[in-house]
Structure formats: structure tokens, C-alpha cells
Amino acid sequence: MTFNRLTPGNIGYPYALILGLKIVFVFGMFYFIRAKRHLNFISKFSLTEHHEKPKSKGLTRFLNGYNIALILGLSVYLLSNLLNLIYISTIS
């Protein structure tokens, strides 16, 4: 569907820029989820070392792990709606 909308050439560069941003957000979301799962896997099986995790506060605690994936997922959804609006306004 992406190539069908880009190939006629009447969409314009804002559509392509927003689509690129959406793709970057999706890859970032996959990266954060994969990194978080990898860290959980390592921490479960490291029985020899027991370190307490420092209690981070504020924005860094909020943006760690699954919260940033949720924020990126919501922004991907909103960007999809914006892309649909651009496409519909171009066709009309």
C-alpha cells in the first residue's frame, strides 16, 4: 500500500517525510522491546551476582523500557492517521 501511494507522484514530500518518521519510530520500538527482553533474560540467569538496581527518578525512569515503546506505538498510530488524512486530501 505504501508503494501504491508513493508511485503516482502526486502525494508530495510531506507524506514521504512523515512515512519515514513512522518507519524510524517502528524500528525504535522494536529495538527497545528487544533490548528490554534481552536484559530481562540476562538478569534472570545471572545467579552469581546480585546487585541492587539504582532507583532512577524522573524522566529517565519514565522513558525506560516498555513506557517508551508505548509512547512510540501511540505516535506511530497517530502518524498513520495523519498519513491517511494527507492521502485523502490529496485525492479529493
Secondary structure, DSSP 8 states (H G I E B T S, - for coil): -HHHHHTTS-S-HHHHHHHHHHHHHHHHHHHHHHHHHHHHHHHHH--S---------THHHHTSTHHHHHHHHHHHHHHHHHHHHHHHHHH-
